[in-house]
Amino acid sequence: MHELYHPVADLMRQVGSDIVMPRFQNLAAHQILEKAPDELVTIADKESEERLSEGLAAILPKAGIVGEEACESDPALLGRVGEGLNWIIDPIDGTGNFAAGHPPFGILIALADNGHILAGWILDPVRGRMCHGALGKGAFVDGEAVRARASGAPLPIAALATFFMTPEQRADMKARSAGHYTTVDIPRCAAEQYPRIVLGENDLTIFERSLPWDHAAGAIFLNEAGGRLNRTDGSPYKVGDARRGLLGAASPQLWDEAARVFFD
């Protein structure tokens, strides 16, 4: 699937420049809606998903299309995401940031076959950075091969996504991290968080929610870069698995240590 890199990347860049960036810091109040508590959607999300869906259908017509906003309208789509060949679309990841007029936010595309992720693309339309991973082919940033690296900080840096955890879970994470990690907030944008792990800004991350449009592209990018993204019990992350909890780290060694600290 590595041959799909350029057509998909070109489509994403076009949607970023034609739809997403013209709406950035240029949204009227009626163009921002709350679809669930603390879950926003904007006119740009909908327009981006429509254009991406059309373009991806032309690139690989045999694949189904599962988009975040389409699933909002038809939840049954999410139940089929692990069946057969599917494009998975997050038209704007980090919509809360986008709607507030500040980065980071991004566009996420993944391709999965019966739940197994074949390829993923992560575009930061502000910086123009494209991250990509393809199964068995490696990970790339703007076309250049990349390997995940640790931050080198005195204590490894852990970005913990605790928003969707219970108060008890949050307290447990805080207690377990003490003396082992320097904890930092996540950017509320998986399209930024996964590159931070690969590029040495953070050493590990923990997510509670594992919706496929948020994580499929980042999972293959991190794993192909030599890091590790698994379920917290060590099992692989597979699209269509509705369980909660993901642990990602810049190396298998960092992953093993974090699993021991946080989940043993």
Secondary structure, 3 states (H helix, E strand, C coil): CHHHHHHHHHHHHHHHHHHHHHHCCCCCHHHEEEEECCEEEEHHHHHHHHHHHHHHHHHCCCCEEEEHHHHHHCCHHHHCCCCCEEEEEEEEECHHHHHHCCCCCEEEEEEEECCEEEEEEEEECCCCEEEEEECCCEEEECCEECCCCCCCCCCCEEEEECCCCCHHHHHHHHHHHCCCCEEECCCCCHHHHHHHHHCCCCCEEEECCCCHHHHHHHHHHHHHCCCEEEECCCCECCCCCCCCCEEEECCHHHHHHHHHHHHC
